[in-house]
Amino acid sequence: MKGSRAGKENATMPSETAVFAGGCFWHMQDTFQKLDGVLNVYAGYTGGHTKNPAYNEVVSNTTGHLESTVR
């Protein structure tokens, strides 16, 4: 997944990873960052057939990617 990262670091707590894809990742990223217990949020793209697509390519619906966040 290619993207940007924001979050709270805490190496002492066990954690799990989940990928959420749907709509605009900026809105999902903001929502997840506000949840208690969320350590990091990464926004980017998942799936698709174009290697390392740019944002404009993804939103043109020609790469097969979905905007997503990893929590």
KOLVEX-313066 format. One record per residue (C-alpha): x, y, z. Coordinates in steps of 0.02 Angstrom, whole numbers, plus 50000, padded with zeros to 5 digits. Example, Ala and Ser with C-alpha at 12.3 -4.5 7.8 and 13.67 -1.06 7.14 Angstrom:
BEGIN
      c1      c2      c3
   50615   49775   50390
   50684   49947   50357
end
This chain:
BEGIN
      c1      c2      c3
   50000   50000   50000
   50066   50171   49952
   50020   50320   50058
   50048   50436   50205
   50052   50400   50391
   49988   50485   50545
   49962   50419   50720
   50018   50388   50898
   50169   50276   50929
   50162   50149   51071
   50278   49999   51053
   50226   49917   51217
   50046   49873   51171
   50003   49722   51064
   49911   49773   50907
   49820   49707   50755
   49807   49774   50578
   49651   49803   50473
   49630   49875   50298
   49476   49979   50258
   49436   50036   50081
   49293   50150   50038
   49266   50325   49975
   49391   50462   50012
   49535   50402   50122
   49561   50576   50197
   49391   50566   50282
   49423   50388   50341
   49597   50432   50404
   49530   50576   50508
   49392   50469   50583
   49508   50326   50632
   49638   50444   50708
   49506   50505   50832
   49465   50330   50898
   49536   50274   51065
   49658   50131   51046
   49709   50171   50867
   49898   50186   50862
   49932   50228   50679
   49831   50266   50524
   49904   50250   50349
   49810   50320   50199
   49844   50256   50024
   49781   50140   49887
   49745   49954   49883
   49721   49831   49740
   49735   49888   49561
   49846   49850   49413
   49951   50009   49399
   50115   50008   49495
   50135   50158   49612
   49988   50260   49546
   49971   50446   49577
   49816   50513   49663
   49747   50587   49500
   49764   50416   49416
   49671   50327   49557
   49525   50450   49559
   49510   50437   49369
   49451   50256   49398
   49577   50186   49272
   49700   50097   49388
   49584   49976   49477
   49638   50043   49647
   49530   50095   49795
   49573   50231   49918
   49602   50146   50085
   49668   50162   50262
   49763   50037   50367
   49730   50037   50551
end
